[in-house]
Amino acid sequence: MNDLIFALDIGTRSVVGVVCENANGILSIKDIKICFHKQRAMVDGQIEDIEEVSKIVGTVKNQLESSLNIKLEKVSIAAAGRALKTERISLEKDTDLRIPITHDFIKAMETEALQLAQDLFSKNSSNDLFYCVGYSVLSYKLDGKTMSKLEGHRGNKVATEIIAAFLPHTVIEGLYSCMDKNNLEVCNLTLEPIAAMDLIIPPELRLLNLVLVDIGAGTSDIAISKDGSIVGYDMATIAGDEITECLMKNYLVDFNTAEEIKSSLTVDTDHISIKNVLGFTQDFSKQEIFESIKTAVYDLGSDISAKVHKMNNSSPAAVFLAGGGSKTPFLREVLSEFLNIPQSRIALTDKSGLRNVDLTTLDYYGPELITPLGIAYSVVLNRNYDFFSVKVNDKKVRLYGIRQMKVMDAILMSGFDTKKLIGMSGKSLRFTLNGKQRYYAGEFSTPSQIYVNSVAANIETTIKPGDTIEVIPAKNGGSPVIRISDVAEIKNTGHVYFNGIKTELSTKFYANDLEVNGDYIIENSDSIRIVQAKFVKDLYKLYDVDESMYKSYVKGKIVDSDYELYDGLIIDIVKLEKEINADAKSVKVSTETEISANEETPVVEEPSMNVTVNNKQINLPKCEDNMPYIFADMLAYTDIDPSKPQGNIVLLHNGKDASYLNLVAENDEIIIKWESE
């Protein structure tokens, strides 16, 4: 009898125990016992009263032991679908266009998305611990375009959307407590919707978009398959009890009597006799009772359909109904209407659909047996789910082996920051330097390293109890830090006198037209300008003077714009003027005003300015370009010829040293002469 399997389905209304044998992959049923709760010890599929539920479990166990004359010590159980928490979550990440997307990058991104979902549960669940029992990828995107596969592609941004299922730790503890009180060792723990799915919709059928709805007394568990995997779990809180409560209200009966009425609806009879709480007995036609529960059936079908549409985003290909509530009248018609699929694609599970179960020993079979049989069948499939421990970076982590566990599961439960699994390349730097584009690439990241028992691994590596996992975080690549001093030759070669103005020959730096120093750190898209005065033409640019309007003199000699500067150099500039003849110097503007005999408006003389140049009174007419006179303009009113130097030129402006750029004002006294005079 060592090959016997004992499975318990602990439901809202009853506890079902099944003992069967694994006969070469076929489940051979030995016996089944059902015991109903005497009071509301379960609410919506979850244990409320551990003591009461433990008593019912003990009763079922004792009945099976007595019937088969065996001792039951190990049991397989399942957590209700109500306990499952599902979350859809999207994650977008930047990628390096220079590097193709790798398999490890994709898996690390999915792990980070899982952690985001887990964090959402943790914030809203009073610090309850959640175990990830499965997830499915719904989509990938590359630069906004949906992709079936990302590996090998290049882009700037990638995104993924996943749906993940989590199981609260408190649910597991309640089940284990009931088993401990009956001296039963849990050898297998699964989930009710997964157990039913394994039995009714095997992996080879999961390429189809199929929905399984297991309708119990308190909850309706929903599981959806698509593209080869289970893509979603959910639970509707409307189930068989809502139909029972509707009968209680319509016919004034207690809960147990309403349950009997509901059971009678599946029996081949036209009338049902009902005794209400007042003691009156009355016969009702089955059709009349059917009509009285239609509203409740519509509510049930509507809630289930809404959950299916939310997860599936469209109508499924077909629906399988399981559980005692699946026999509810009109349910197939209602689901057909809400899901917009033919009734022929909504089926109650029957014996013919259970290819891996031998039911020949049973006197009765109903869809309410699907879940307990599925729990037992999970053992045949070697789904030996249970808790085990591993270490992640010296931290002990407890895992629930609902599936083949991998490094990523341990990382999630350890609290390790999954963002550190993926290193990001440094950001590149682009800017202009004196009008030319410059580009500096960011450094490549250093990927994370994972070791399992000191052997190199990755997040997909399968783990087992007692494994030691070391995770070395990825390192981000550095972004280039470029200072102006890194791209410019900084010189400080003294100073020159430009038309009397002392000018340092140091390099000047401008970032976006603002003067900065050589330590300025260049930012992306900056416009950098470097001004280094090396030639005479650079001085004109520095002071924003139009070089074409002046002649440059060094030691009395004209020099061109490419004349090289050196420390202590003195440069004088003279504005180019039109030929001024001797008569022009003596022109005097008449102070008389002529008035035309035919006009009343007087002719106003052109504005002028009086100055003294080398002790001679000069009347200066208005400049044609409306610009003010400068000291250099006064050379035209002297006998000095700069092309025939006679030593240094002395410039005095109102008795003080001056430069050729000094502005000239009314009544100024100007001296321009050779030093030898």
C-alpha positions in Angstrom: 0.0 0.0 0.0 3.0 2.3 -0.2 1.9 3.6 -3.6 -1.4 4.9 -2.2 -2.2 8.6 -2.5 -4.3 10.4 0.0 -5.7 13.8 -1.1 -7.9 16.2 0.7 -10.0 19.0 -0.8 -11.0 21.4 2.0 -13.8 23.5 0.6 -16.3 26.0 1.9 -19.2 23.5 2.3 -17.4 20.2 2.6 -14.2 18.2 2.9 -13.6 15.6 0.3 -11.0 12.8 0.8 -9.9 10.5 -1.9 -7.5 7.5 -1.7 -6.2 6.3 -5.0 -3.2 4.4 -6.5 -0.7 5.4 -9.2 -1.0 2.6 -11.8 1.6 3.5 -14.4 0.5 7.1 -14.6 -3.2 6.4 -14.3 -5.0 7.4 -11.2 -7.0 4.3 -9.9 -9.6 5.4 -7.3 -9.9 3.2 -4.2 -12.5 5.2 -2.2 -13.9 8.7 -1.8 -15.5 10.2 1.4 -17.3 13.5 1.7 -18.2 15.2 5.0 -20.1 18.6 5.3 -19.2 21.3 7.7 -21.7 21.5 10.6 -21.1 25.3 10.8 -19.5 28.1 8.9 -15.9 27.1 9.6 -14.8 28.2 6.1 -15.4 31.5 4.4 -15.0 31.8 0.7 -12.7 28.8 0.6 -10.4 29.9 3.4 -10.1 28.4 6.9 -11.6 30.6 9.6 -12.1 28.1 12.4 -9.0 25.8 12.5 -10.5 23.6 15.3 -13.8 22.9 13.5 -12.1 22.2 10.2 -9.6 19.9 11.9 -12.6 17.8 13.2 -14.1 17.4 9.8 -10.7 16.4 8.3 -10.4 13.9 11.1 -13.8 12.4 10.3 -13.0 12.0 6.6 -9.6 10.5 7.5 -11.1 8.0 9.9 -13.8 6.9 7.5 -11.3 6.2 4.7 -9.0 4.3 7.1 -11.9 2.2 8.3 -13.2 1.6 4.8 -9.9 0.5 3.4 -8.4 -0.9 6.6 -5.2 1.2 6.3 -3.3 3.9 8.3 -3.1 7.3 6.5 0.0 9.3 7.5 0.8 11.5 4.5 -1.5 13.8 2.7 -1.7 16.0 -0.4 -3.6 19.2 -0.1 -4.3 22.4 -2.0 -4.7 26.1 -1.2 -7.9 27.7 -2.5 -7.8 29.9 -5.5 -9.2 32.6 -3.4 -5.8 32.9 -1.7 -4.1 33.6 -5.0 -3.2 37.2 -5.6 -2.5 38.1 -9.2 -1.0 41.3 -10.6 -0.3 42.6 -14.1 2.6 44.9 -14.2 4.6 46.7 -16.9 8.3 47.6 -16.8 10.3 49.8 -19.2 14.1 50.0 -19.2 16.8 51.9 -21.2 19.2 49.8 -23.2 22.5 50.4 -24.9 22.0 50.6 -28.7 25.6 49.4 -29.2 24.9 46.0 -27.5 22.4 43.3 -28.6 19.8 42.3 -26.0 20.7 39.1 -24.3 18.7 36.3 -22.7 20.1 37.2 -19.3 19.0 40.8 -19.7 15.5 39.7 -20.6 15.2 37.4 -17.6 16.7 40.0 -15.2 14.1 42.5 -16.5 11.3 39.9 -15.9 12.6 39.3 -12.4 12.6 43.1 -11.7 9.0 43.2 -12.9 8.1 40.4 -10.5 9.7 42.2 -7.6 7.6 45.3 -8.4 4.5 43.2 -8.3 5.6 41.6 -5.0 6.3 45.1 -3.5 2.7 46.1 -4.4 1.3 43.2 -2.4 3.7 43.8 0.5 2.5 47.5 0.9 -1.1 46.5 1.0 -1.1 43.3 3.1 0.1 44.2 6.6 3.5 42.7 6.0 2.2 39.3 5.1 4.8 37.2 3.2 3.9 36.3 -0.4 5.3 33.4 -2.4 5.5 33.7 -6.2 3.8 30.6 -7.6 4.1 31.5 -11.3 4.2 34.2 -13.9 3.6 34.6 -17.6 5.0 37.2 -20.0 2.1 38.9 -21.9 4.1 41.1 -24.2 7.5 42.5 -25.1 8.1 45.9 -26.8 11.2 47.4 -28.4 11.2 51.2 -28.9 7.4 51.1 -28.6 6.9 48.3 -31.2 5.4 44.9 -30.0 7.9 42.1 -30.5 7.4 38.3 -30.0 11.1 38.0 -29.1 13.7 40.5 -27.9 16.9 38.5 -27.9 19.5 39.6 -30.4 17.8 42.9 -31.2 19.2 46.4 -30.5 17.3 49.5 -29.4 17.0 52.3 -26.9 14.1 51.1 -24.8 12.6 47.7 -24.0 9.4 47.0 -22.1 7.6 43.9 -20.9 4.2 43.2 -19.3 3.8 40.2 -17.1 1.0 38.6 -15.0 2.2 37.0 -11.8 0.4 34.9 -9.1 1.4 35.1 -5.4 0.3 33.0 -2.4 0.1 34.5 1.1 2.0 32.7 3.8 -0.9 32.8 6.2 -3.1 30.6 4.0 -0.4 27.9 4.0 0.0 28.0 7.8 -3.8 27.5 8.3 -3.8 24.3 6.2 -0.7 23.0 7.9 -2.2 23.5 11.3 -5.2 21.4 10.4 -3.0 18.6 9.1 -0.8 18.7 12.3 -3.8 18.3 14.5 -4.6 15.0 12.6 -1.1 13.7 12.7 -0.8 14.0 8.9 2.4 15.0 7.2 2.0 17.2 4.1 3.9 15.6 1.3 2.4 17.7 -1.5 0.9 21.2 -1.6 -0.6 22.6 -4.7 -3.2 25.2 -5.7 -6.8 24.2 -6.4 -7.0 25.9 -9.9 -3.7 24.4 -10.9 -4.8 20.9 -9.7 -8.0 21.1 -11.7 -6.2 22.5 -14.7 -3.6 19.7 -14.7 -6.4 17.1 -14.8 -8.7 18.8 -17.3 -6.4 20.8 -19.5 -3.1 19.1 -19.9 0.0 21.0 -21.3 -0.6 19.8 -24.9 -4.0 21.6 -24.9 -2.7 24.9 -23.5 -1.8 26.3 -26.8 -5.5 27.0 -27.1 -7.1 29.9 -25.3 -9.1 27.8 -22.8 -10.8 28.8 -19.5 -11.4 26.6 -16.5 -14.0 27.7 -14.0 -14.2 25.6 -10.8 -17.4 26.7 -9.1 -17.5 25.7 -5.4 -19.8 26.8 -2.6 -18.0 30.0 -1.6 -15.8 30.9 -4.6 -15.4 30.3 -8.3 -11.8 29.7 -9.3 -10.7 30.8 -12.8 -7.6 29.7 -14.7 -6.8 30.6 -18.3 -4.4 29.0 -20.8 -3.0 30.5 -23.9 0.1 30.0 -26.2 1.3 26.9 -24.2 1.1 28.2 -20.6 -1.3 29.3 -17.9 -1.5 33.1 -18.3 -3.8 34.0 -15.4 -5.6 33.1 -12.3 -8.5 34.8 -10.6 -11.4 34.2 -8.2 -15.0 35.3 -8.2 -16.6 35.6 -4.7 -20.0 34.7 -6.1 -20.5 30.9 -6.3 -22.9 28.2 -5.3 -23.9 29.7 -1.9 -25.4 32.7 -3.7 -27.9 30.3 -5.3 -28.6 28.7 -2.0 -29.2 32.0 -0.3 -31.6 33.0 -3.1 -33.7 29.9 -2.5 -33.7 30.6 1.3 -35.2 34.0 0.7 -37.7 32.9 -2.0 -39.1 29.9 -0.1 -38.4 30.8 3.6 -36.2 27.9 4.4 -33.0 27.4 6.3 -29.6 26.9 4.6 -29.5 23.1 4.7 -33.1 22.9 3.3 -32.1 25.3 0.5 -29.1 23.1 -0.2 -31.4 20.1 -0.5 -33.7 22.0 -2.9 -30.7 23.0 -5.0 -29.5 19.3 -5.2 -33.1 18.2 -6.2 -33.0 20.5 -9.2 -30.6 18.0 -10.9 -32.9 15.1 -10.2 -35.3 13.9 -12.9 -38.6 15.1 -11.4 -41.2 17.7 -12.2 -42.2 18.8 -8.7 -40.3 19.4 -5.5 -42.0 19.5 -2.0 -40.7 22.3 0.2 -41.4 22.7 4.0 -40.7 26.3 5.1 -39.7 27.6 8.5 -43.3 28.2 9.4 -44.0 24.5 9.1 -46.0 24.7 5.9 -45.3 22.2 3.1 -46.0 23.1 -0.5 -45.3 21.5 -3.9 -43.5 23.7 -6.5 -42.8 22.8 -10.1 -39.2 22.6 -11.0 -39.7 25.2 -13.7 -41.0 27.7 -11.1 -38.0 27.2 -8.9 -35.7 27.6 -11.9 -37.3 31.0 -12.7 -36.9 32.1 -9.0 -33.1 31.7 -9.2 -32.5 33.2 -12.6 -31.4 36.6 -11.2 -28.8 34.9 -8.9 -27.6 32.8 -11.9 -27.2 35.9 -14.0 -25.2 37.6 -11.2 -22.9 34.5 -11.0 -22.4 34.3 -14.8 -21.8 38.1 -15.0 -19.2 38.1 -12.3 -17.3 35.1 -13.8 -17.5 36.6 -17.3 -16.2 40.0 -16.1 -13.1 38.3 -14.5 -12.5 36.3 -17.7 -12.6 39.4 -19.9 -10.4 41.3 -17.5 -7.6 38.7 -17.7 -8.1 37.5 -21.3 -9.0 40.8 -23.0 -11.2 38.9 -25.4 -13.6 35.9 -25.6 -11.9 32.5 -25.1 -12.0 29.6 -27.5 -13.8 27.4 -25.0 -14.8 27.1 -21.3 -14.7 24.0 -19.0 -16.9 24.0 -15.9 -16.0 22.1 -12.8 -17.1 22.0 -9.2 -20.5 21.4 -7.6 -21.8 24.8 -8.7 -21.2 24.1 -12.3 -24.5 22.1 -12.4 -26.4 25.3 -11.7 -29.4 25.6 -14.1 -29.0 28.2 -17.0 -25.4 28.8 -16.2 -24.1 27.7 -19.6 -26.7 29.9 -21.3 -25.8 32.9 -19.2 -22.0 32.4 -19.8 -22.6 32.0 -23.5 -24.4 35.4 -23.6 -21.8 37.3 -21.5 -18.7 35.7 -23.1 -20.1 35.8 -26.6 -19.3 32.2 -27.5 -21.7 29.4 -28.5 -23.1 27.1 -25.7 -21.5 24.2 -27.6 -18.1 25.6 -26.5 -19.0 25.6 -22.8 -18.8 22.1 -21.3 -19.4 20.4 -17.9 -16.5 18.1 -17.2 -17.6 14.5 -17.3 -15.9 11.1 -17.1 -14.9 11.1 -20.7 -12.8 14.2 -20.2 -10.7 12.5 -17.5 -8.3 10.5 -19.6 -5.8 9.8 -16.8 -8.3 8.6 -14.1 -9.9 5.2 -13.7 -13.4 5.8 -12.2 -14.7 2.3 -12.7 -14.8 1.7 -8.9 -17.0 4.7 -8.2 -20.7 4.4 -7.9 -21.1 8.2 -8.4 -19.2 10.8 -10.2 -19.9 14.6 -10.3 -17.9 17.7 -11.3 -17.4 18.5 -7.6 -14.8 15.6 -7.6 -12.5 17.4 -10.1 -10.5 19.3 -7.5 -9.8 16.4 -5.1 -8.9 14.1 -8.1 -6.7 16.9 -9.5 -4.9 17.2 -6.1 -4.2 13.5 -6.2 -3.1 13.6 -9.8 -0.5 16.3 -9.1 1.4 13.5 -7.1 1.3 11.3 -10.2 2.8 14.2 -12.1 5.6 14.4 -9.5 4.4 17.8 -8.5 5.9 17.4 -5.0 5.5 21.0 -3.9 6.6 21.9 -0.4 8.8 24.4 1.4 12.6 24.3 1.4 15.4 26.6 2.3 18.4 28.0 0.5 20.9 30.8 1.3 21.2 34.0 -0.7 24.3 36.1 0.2 24.3 34.4 3.6 20.6 35.1 4.2 18.4 32.1 4.7 15.4 32.1 2.4 12.3 29.8 2.5 10.8 28.9 -0.8 7.5 27.2 -1.7 8.2 24.6 -4.5 5.0 25.0 -6.4 7.1 24.6 -9.6 10.8 24.0 -10.5 12.5 26.7 -8.5 15.3 28.8 -9.9 17.8 31.3 -8.7 15.4 34.1 -9.6 12.8 32.8 -7.1 15.4 32.8 -4.3 16.5 36.3 -5.3 13.0 37.6 -5.1 12.3 36.1 -1.7 15.7 37.4 -0.3 14.9 41.0 -0.8 17.9 41.5 -3.1 17.4 44.7 -5.2 16.7 43.2 -8.7 17.7 46.5 -10.3 21.3 45.5 -9.5 21.0 42.4 -11.7 21.3 44.6 -14.8 24.1 47.1 -15.2 23.4 50.1 -17.4 26.0 51.5 -19.8 27.2 55.0 -19.1 25.5 57.9 -20.9 27.3 59.3 -24.0 28.3 62.9 -24.2 27.7 65.2 -27.3 28.7 68.8 -27.5 30.1 71.3 -30.0 33.6 72.8 -29.7 34.1 75.9 -31.7 31.3 74.8 -34.0 32.5 71.2 -34.4 30.7 68.2 -33.0 32.5 66.2 -30.3 31.3 62.7 -29.1 32.4 60.7 -26.1 30.9 57.2 -25.5 29.8 55.9 -22.1 31.6 52.9 -20.6 30.0 49.5 -20.9 28.5 48.0 -17.8 29.9 45.0 -15.9 27.2 42.3 -15.6 26.1 40.8 -12.3 27.7 37.5 -11.3 25.8 34.6 -9.8 27.3 31.5 -8.2 25.4 28.4 -6.9 27.5 26.4 -4.5 30.6 28.3 -5.8 29.8 27.3 -9.4 29.0 30.0 -12.0 25.3 30.2 -12.7 22.5 32.5 -13.9 19.0 33.5 -12.7 17.6 30.5 -14.7 19.7 27.9 -12.9 17.6 25.4 -11.1 18.1 25.2 -7.3 17.5 22.6 -4.7 17.2 22.5 -0.9 20.3 23.6 0.9 21.9 25.4 -2.0 24.1 28.5 -1.3 23.7 31.3 -3.8 26.0 34.3 -4.1 24.9 37.3 -6.1 27.5 40.0 -7.0 25.6 43.1 -8.2 26.2 44.5 -11.7 28.3 47.7 -12.0 27.0 50.5 -14.1 29.3 51.9 -16.8 30.8 55.3 -16.1 29.5 58.4 -18.0 32.3 60.5 -19.5 33.3 63.5 -17.3 35.0 66.0 -19.6 36.2 69.4 -18.4 37.1 72.2 -20.8 40.7 71.8 -19.7 40.6 68.3 -21.2 39.8 69.5 -24.7 41.7 72.8 -24.7 45.4 73.8 -24.5 45.5 76.2 -21.6 48.3 78.8 -22.0 49.1 82.0 -20.1 51.9 83.8 -22.0 51.8 87.3 -20.5 50.0 90.3 -21.8 49.9 92.9 -24.7 48.7 96.5 -25.0 46.0 96.7 -27.6 45.5 100.4 -28.3 46.5 101.2 -24.8 44.3 98.5 -23.2 46.2 95.9 -21.2 45.1 92.5 -22.5 46.0 89.1 -20.9 47.0 86.4 -23.4 45.4 83.7 -21.4 42.8 81.4 -23.0 39.1 82.3 -22.5 36.3 79.7 -22.3 32.6 80.1 -23.0 29.9 77.6 -22.4 26.6 78.5 -24.1 28.0 82.1 -24.4 28.7 82.4 -20.7 32.4 82.8 -19.7 33.6 79.9 -17.5 36.9 78.5 -16.3 38.9 75.5 -17.4 37.3 73.3 -14.6 33.9 73.6 -16.1 32.4 70.1 -16.6 30.9 69.9 -20.1 27.2 68.8 -20.2 25.3 67.1 -23.0 24.4 69.5 -25.9 26.7 72.3 -24.6 28.1 74.8 -27.1 31.8 75.4 -26.1 33.8 78.2 -27.5 37.5 78.6 -26.8 39.2 81.9 -27.5 43.0 82.0 -27.5 44.6 85.3 -28.6 47.6 84.3 -30.8 47.5 86.8 -33.5 46.5 90.5 -34.0 43.2 89.4 -35.6 42.3 87.5 -32.4 42.4 90.9 -30.4 39.9 92.4 -32.8 37.6 89.5 -32.3 38.1 89.6 -28.6 37.0 93.3 -28.4 34.4 92.9 -31.2 36.1 95.6 -33.4 35.7 95.6 -37.1 39.2 94.9 -38.4 38.5 96.1 -41.9 38.1 99.7 -40.6 41.5 100.0 -38.9 45.2 99.7 -39.6 47.4 98.0 -36.9 50.8 99.4 -36.0 53.7 97.9 -34.0 56.5 100.2 -33.2 55.2 102.6 -35.9 55.1 99.9 -38.6 51.9 98.5 -40.1 51.4 94.8 -39.4 48.9 92.4 -40.9 46.2 90.5 -39.0 48.4 87.3 -38.8 51.1 89.1 -36.9 51.9 86.8 -33.9 51.5 88.2 -30.4 54.1 88.0 -27.6 54.5 89.2 -24.1 54.8 93.0 -23.8 53.8 93.7 -27.4 52.2 97.2 -28.0 49.7 97.4 -30.8 48.2 100.7 -32.0 45.3 100.9 -34.3 44.3 103.8 -36.6 40.9 104.2 -38.2 40.9 104.4 -42.0 39.6 107.8 -43.2 38.8 109.3 -46.6 41.3 111.8 -48.0 41.0 115.1 -46.1 42.6 118.0 -47.9 44.1 121.0 -46.3 41.0 123.1 -46.9 38.9 120.6 -45.0 40.9 121.3 -41.8 40.1 125.0 -42.0 36.5 124.7 -42.9 34.3 126.8 -40.6 30.6 126.3 -40.4 28.7 129.6 -40.9 26.7 130.6 -37.9 24.3 132.5 -40.1 21.0 131.0 -41.1 19.4 131.6 -44.4 15.7 131.7 -44.6 14.0 131.2 -47.9 11.7 133.9 -49.0 9.1 131.3 -49.8 9.6 129.1 -46.7 9.0 129.8 -43.1 11.1 126.8 -41.8 14.7 127.8 -41.0 17.6 125.7 -42.3 19.3 124.2 -39.2 23.1 123.7 -39.4 24.6 120.3 -39.0 25.6 119.6 -35.4 29.4 119.9 -34.8 31.9 119.7 -32.0 34.9 121.9 -31.1 38.1 120.3 -29.8 41.8 121.4 -29.5 44.3 119.3 -31.3 48.0 120.1 -30.6 46.9 123.6 -29.4 44.8 124.2 -32.6 41.0 124.8 -32.5 39.2 122.2 -34.7 35.5 122.2 -35.5 34.5 118.5 -36.1 31.5 117.9 -38.4 29.1 115.1 -37.6 30.4 111.7 -38.6 28.7 110.2 -41.6 28.1 106.9 -39.8 26.8 108.7 -36.7 29.5 107.0 -34.6 31.4 109.0 -31.9 34.9 110.3 -32.6 37.8 108.4 -31.0 41.4 109.5 -30.4 42.6 107.7 -33.5 40.4 109.9 -35.7 42.4 113.0 -34.5 45.5 111.8 -36.4 44.0 113.3 -39.5 44.3 116.8 -37.9 48.0 116.4 -37.2 51.2 116.3 -39.2 52.1 112.9 -38.0 52.6 110.2 -40.6 52.7 106.7 -38.9 54.2 105.2 -41.9 57.4 107.3 -41.3 58.1 106.6 -37.6 60.3 109.1 -35.7 60.2 107.2 -32.4 57.3 106.6 -30.0 54.0 108.6 -30.3 52.8 110.5 -27.2 49.0 110.5 -26.6 47.6 112.9 -24.1 43.9 113.4 -23.5 43.1 116.4 -21.3 46.6 116.1 -19.9 46.5 112.4 -19.2 47.9 109.3 -21.0 45.4 108.0 -23.5 44.9 105.3 -26.1 43.6 105.4 -29.7 40.3 104.0 -28.5 39.5 106.9 -26.1 36.2 108.7 -26.9 36.5 112.4 -27.8 34.0 114.9 -26.3 33.2 118.6 -26.7 36.1 121.0 -25.8 38.6 118.1 -25.2 42.3 118.9 -25.4 44.2 116.4 -27.5 48.0 116.0 -27.9 49.4 113.6 -30.5 53.1 114.1 -31.2 56.4 112.3 -31.5 58.2 111.8 -28.2 61.2 113.6 -29.7 59.3 116.8 -30.3 
